[in-house]
Amino acid sequence: MLFRSLILAVSRWRPIRSMVTRSRIFRPLVSRFVAGESLDSAIASAEALAAEGLFSTLDLLGENVATVEEAAQAREAYIEVVNRIAKSPHRDLINISIKLTALGLDQGEDVAEANFKQLLAAAQPHNIFVRADMEASEYTERTVAMIERVHAEYPNTGTVMQSYLKRLDGDLTRLLALPTRVRIVKGAYLEPETVAYQDKAVVDQKYVEAAQRLLKAGHYPAIATHDEAIIQSLRGFIKKEGIAKESFEWQMLYGIRRDLQSSLRAEGFNVRVYIPYGEQWYPYFTRRLAERPANLIFIAKATFRK
Ligand SMILES: Cc1cc2nc3c(=O)[nH]c(=O)nc-3n(C[C@H](O)[C@H](O)[C@H](O)COP(=O)(O)OP(=O)(O)OC[C@H]3O[C@@H](n4cnc5c(N)ncnc54)[C@H](O)[C@@H]3O)c2cc1C
């Protein structure tokens, strides 16, 4: 946890950001986690995964836009993604993940809501599910409340719960009351201990409890993790409770544990790969670096080889 906090804190410094985005050293590692900069490359990745029976969710990278105009541009870009998915022969296997701060949450809840609804209205006729990713804790309440407001009109949406947050149980109750599809994750942001557990064992334990609750509730939850011990333990739970394989999906990130993605699929589970793409990869990339010290060792080796 200390390593993670350090990397997330350092990555906010401007000189570091500028060094990482300009240097070629980081490119091989960026391309491991990000499926290119264009929509074409993201669709190509999704179709290649679909050919193996894997579902996907496309994330056009970008968060915290600075103006209402940029939020409208993001909305139009997401609508373009929806229209491209609708034309794909694998459209039933592909959906999208968005960030409400890309749709203008910093500019106002009304701004984000208007953009979000337009996007949902574009996606609904194609039966495309649009998930609002969960961002830093300052946005949690606004995100949950947004889903509560729009869900009745647009049931093709849901959001994400982070097991490091102390408010998790109450939010889960609210989302299950709708009911909506929930993705459970551990949480990727730098959060103070007033709002988030700092001890990994506690975060893991809360994750398992929340995943079990979602699996039992049965509204097609997404169990998003690469943690093999947790996956094993949940598989035991699923078996014991007689939960059908098609009543939920595992989710993993593009470029992480391809072996596990394929083996779960081969066993007949639904597996969805989260495919990030686009030019604004820096914040996403630093969250992935922070999750695993080995990713930095990879960079260090590449640097010293030069
Ligand atoms: C589909 C999906 C969507 C997500 N959406 C959100 C979201 O909306 N909001 C949010 O806050 N977080 C989100 N996350 C990130 C999540 O919160 C965690 O930060 C991330 O999944 C790592 O946690 P873990 O469950 O894999 O467990 P960890 O305990 O972090 O990792 C378990 C094992 O997985 C592997 N692993 C994990 N991360 C990496 C990595 N970066 N590089 C290489 N190997 C790795 C390693 O083998 C590691 O030992 C999402 C994750 C997934 C899979």
The ligand as an SDF file (V2000), in Angstrom:
LIG
                    3D

 53 58  0  0  0  0  0  0  0  0999 V2000
  -12.2720   -4.4680  -15.3240 C   0  0  0  0  0  0  0  0  0  0  0  0
  -11.7510   -3.5350  -14.2690 C   0  0  0  0  0  0  0  0  0  0  0  0
  -12.3210   -2.2810  -14.0990 C   0  0  0  0  0  0  0  0  0  0  0  0
  -11.8730   -1.4210  -13.0970 C   0  0  0  0  0  0  0  0  0  0  0  0
  -12.5350   -0.2520  -12.8660 N   0  0  0  0  0  0  0  0  0  0  0  0
  -12.1570    0.5080  -11.8180 C   0  0  0  0  0  0  0  0  0  0  0  0
  -12.9170    1.6630  -11.4330 C   0  0  0  0  0  0  0  0  0  0  0  0
  -13.9330    2.0140  -12.0420 O   0  0  0  0  0  0  0  0  0  0  0  0
  -12.4880    2.3970  -10.3780 N   0  0  0  0  0  0  0  0  0  0  0  0
  -11.3770    2.0400   -9.6490 C   0  0  0  0  0  0  0  0  0  0  0  0
  -11.0510    2.7200   -8.6660 O   0  0  0  0  0  0  0  0  0  0  0  0
  -10.6420    0.9620   -9.9970 N   0  0  0  0  0  0  0  0  0  0  0  0
  -11.0010    0.1860  -11.0510 C   0  0  0  0  0  0  0  0  0  0  0  0
  -10.2630   -0.9240  -11.3690 N   0  0  0  0  0  0  0  0  0  0  0  0
   -8.9340   -1.1370  -10.7280 C   0  0  0  0  0  0  0  0  0  0  0  0
   -9.0380   -1.8420   -9.4020 C   0  0  0  0  0  0  0  0  0  0  0  0
   -9.5770   -0.9640   -8.4290 O   0  0  0  0  0  0  0  0  0  0  0  0
   -7.6500   -2.3320   -8.9250 C   0  0  0  0  0  0  0  0  0  0  0  0
   -6.8180   -1.2330   -8.7690 O   0  0  0  0  0  0  0  0  0  0  0  0
   -6.9810   -3.2980   -9.8760 C   0  0  0  0  0  0  0  0  0  0  0  0
   -7.9020   -4.1960  -10.4140 O   0  0  0  0  0  0  0  0  0  0  0  0
   -5.9000   -4.1340   -9.1430 C   0  0  0  0  0  0  0  0  0  0  0  0
   -6.4860   -4.8660   -8.1200 O   0  0  0  0  0  0  0  0  0  0  0  0
   -6.6800   -6.4680   -8.1590 P   0  0  0  0  0  0  0  0  0  0  0  0
   -8.0710   -6.7390   -7.7520 O   0  0  0  0  0  0  0  0  0  0  0  0
   -6.2900   -7.0220   -9.4640 O   0  0  0  0  0  0  0  0  0  0  0  0
   -5.7760   -6.9820   -6.9690 O   0  0  0  0  0  0  0  0  0  0  0  0
   -4.2630   -6.7300   -6.5670 P   0  0  0  0  0  0  0  0  0  0  0  0
   -4.1310   -7.2990   -5.2030 O   0  0  0  0  0  0  0  0  0  0  0  0
   -3.8490   -5.3240   -6.8030 O   0  0  0  0  0  0  0  0  0  0  0  0
   -3.4860   -7.6220   -7.6050 O   0  0  0  0  0  0  0  0  0  0  0  0
   -3.5920   -9.0390   -7.6340 C   0  0  0  0  0  0  0  0  0  0  0  0
   -2.6280   -9.5600   -8.6960 C   0  0  0  0  0  0  0  0  0  0  0  0
   -3.0590   -9.1240   -9.9830 O   0  0  0  0  0  0  0  0  0  0  0  0
   -1.9690   -8.7930  -10.8030 C   0  0  0  0  0  0  0  0  0  0  0  0
   -2.0040   -7.3500  -11.1010 N   0  0  0  0  0  0  0  0  0  0  0  0
   -2.8330   -6.4360  -10.5450 C   0  0  0  0  0  0  0  0  0  0  0  0
   -2.6110   -5.2070  -11.0680 N   0  0  0  0  0  0  0  0  0  0  0  0
   -1.6090   -5.3550  -11.9540 C   0  0  0  0  0  0  0  0  0  0  0  0
   -0.9240   -4.4650  -12.8130 C   0  0  0  0  0  0  0  0  0  0  0  0
   -1.2250   -3.1650  -12.8680 N   0  0  0  0  0  0  0  0  0  0  0  0
    0.0620   -4.9510  -13.5950 N   0  0  0  0  0  0  0  0  0  0  0  0
    0.3640   -6.2660  -13.5760 C   0  0  0  0  0  0  0  0  0  0  0  0
   -0.2480   -7.1670  -12.7910 N   0  0  0  0  0  0  0  0  0  0  0  0
   -1.2220   -6.7290  -11.9870 C   0  0  0  0  0  0  0  0  0  0  0  0
   -0.7340   -9.1690  -10.0300 C   0  0  0  0  0  0  0  0  0  0  0  0
   -0.4260  -10.4960  -10.3360 O   0  0  0  0  0  0  0  0  0  0  0  0
   -1.2010   -9.0350   -8.5910 C   0  0  0  0  0  0  0  0  0  0  0  0
   -0.4400   -9.8000   -7.7050 O   0  0  0  0  0  0  0  0  0  0  0  0
  -10.7400   -1.8090  -12.3170 C   0  0  0  0  0  0  0  0  0  0  0  0
  -10.1720   -3.0750  -12.4800 C   0  0  0  0  0  0  0  0  0  0  0  0
  -10.6680   -3.9420  -13.4140 C   0  0  0  0  0  0  0  0  0  0  0  0
  -10.0520   -5.3100  -13.5200 C   0  0  0  0  0  0  0  0  0  0  0  0
  1  2  1  0
  2  3  1  0
  2 52  2  0
  3  4  2  0
  4  5  1  0
  4 50  1  0
  5  6  2  0
  6  7  1  0
  6 13  1  0
  7  8  2  0
  7  9  1  0
  9 10  1  0
 10 11  2  0
 10 12  1  0
 12 13  2  0
 13 14  1  0
 14 15  1  0
 14 50  1  0
 15 16  1  0
 16 17  1  0
 16 18  1  0
 18 19  1  0
 18 20  1  0
 20 21  1  0
 20 22  1  0
 22 23  1  0
 23 24  1  0
 24 25  2  0
 24 26  1  0
 24 27  1  0
 27 28  1  0
 28 29  2  0
 28 30  1  0
 28 31  1  0
 31 32  1  0
 32 33  1  0
 33 34  1  0
 33 48  1  0
 34 35  1  0
 35 36  1  0
 35 46  1  0
 36 37  1  0
 36 45  1  0
 37 38  2  0
 38 39  1  0
 39 40  1  0
 39 45  2  0
 40 41  1  0
 40 42  2  0
 42 43  1  0
 43 44  2  0
 44 45  1  0
 46 47  1  0
 46 48  1  0
 48 49  1  0
 50 51  2  0
 51 52  1  0
 52 53  1  0
M  END
$$$$
